């Protein structure tokens, strides 16, 4: 018995070649609405299999206004064939904004000798844009280029005038915030007019000598109107790895020390072959140990943990100074850390010596038992 999941997978595999057997171009068309206007557009169709008959259709809230040149045809496989359609716009169309319609085609398959008959189909998106009353700007894109320290970062605000009137003057203010959410600078673009049904990009630049995580938000002021731009994060990088949160928990005499370090990449591509060296000195400045970490790769703008091990089992109790040297991309960074070696407590000694601990417990219990017996005997004699 074939399970439901396996059946779905089989059907998907069977339909996979069908999904690519028919094509339409362009994949989308956008047309501005004008009352009572009649417009015509071309589109092309291609099939890849020996099933040449196709059917065309229109659907959407304007399908009654759309007239197809043909509703069916026989095509030559592998060749693009051109067709056309005409739209006769009504005197009035509401509401303002985009009206979604489709020009679609289906390919009929009539297998001989039984089997599964499959009909493939594809659609071209037909967007009818009805302008808003007055002046109306739409944010198409808020772009921020990849940032590097001491190099300009580009801010691009792409605006489309989807109103019925021209915009006389459009300009933007961009607030840049640091990782704490504090506004550190404000950029202003130059003003520019935007004709109706046209698109314009407002531009500004900024650069900083400090790498880190930033965000930007803004406000577009056009004539008597305003358009807010939502906050968007961006990074300003340098080929730097920061050694942060370096720590060495105290260890007991006879143990192997572990030193932890978080490595934070401030670069926009992966940094490979990163490793660290540890050099340990005693209170007299004499080197008493060295070790090296494993080699790792750090993805852009991420933090990874690195662990160094130091065999301190032959050293005495005390404080030791460790110098961590980080190696990456022909650069180095250093950080100091104090490593404490302590005497083991009685409890830790007992934990390490299970037999001794068990013997002491037995002796204590025996002593307690003997004391109880003696006390009982004395009590009985007194009676």
NORKAJO-V182223 format. One record per helix or strand of 3 or more residues. SS is the DSSP state (h for helix, s for strand). FROM is the first residue (numbers start at 1). TO is the last residue. Records with the same first field share a line. If there is no record, write none. Layout:
SS=FROM-TO + FROM-TO
This chain:
h=4-19 + 63-65 + 346-352 + 354-382
s=22-25 + 28-32 + 38-47 + 53-60 + 66-68 + 72-74 + 81-88 + 97-107 + 120-130 + 137-144 + 153-161 + 167-177 + 183-188 + 192-194 + 199-206 + 212-222 + 225-237 + 241-247 + 256-265 + 271-281 + 287-292 + 296-298 + 303-311 + 318-328 + 331-342
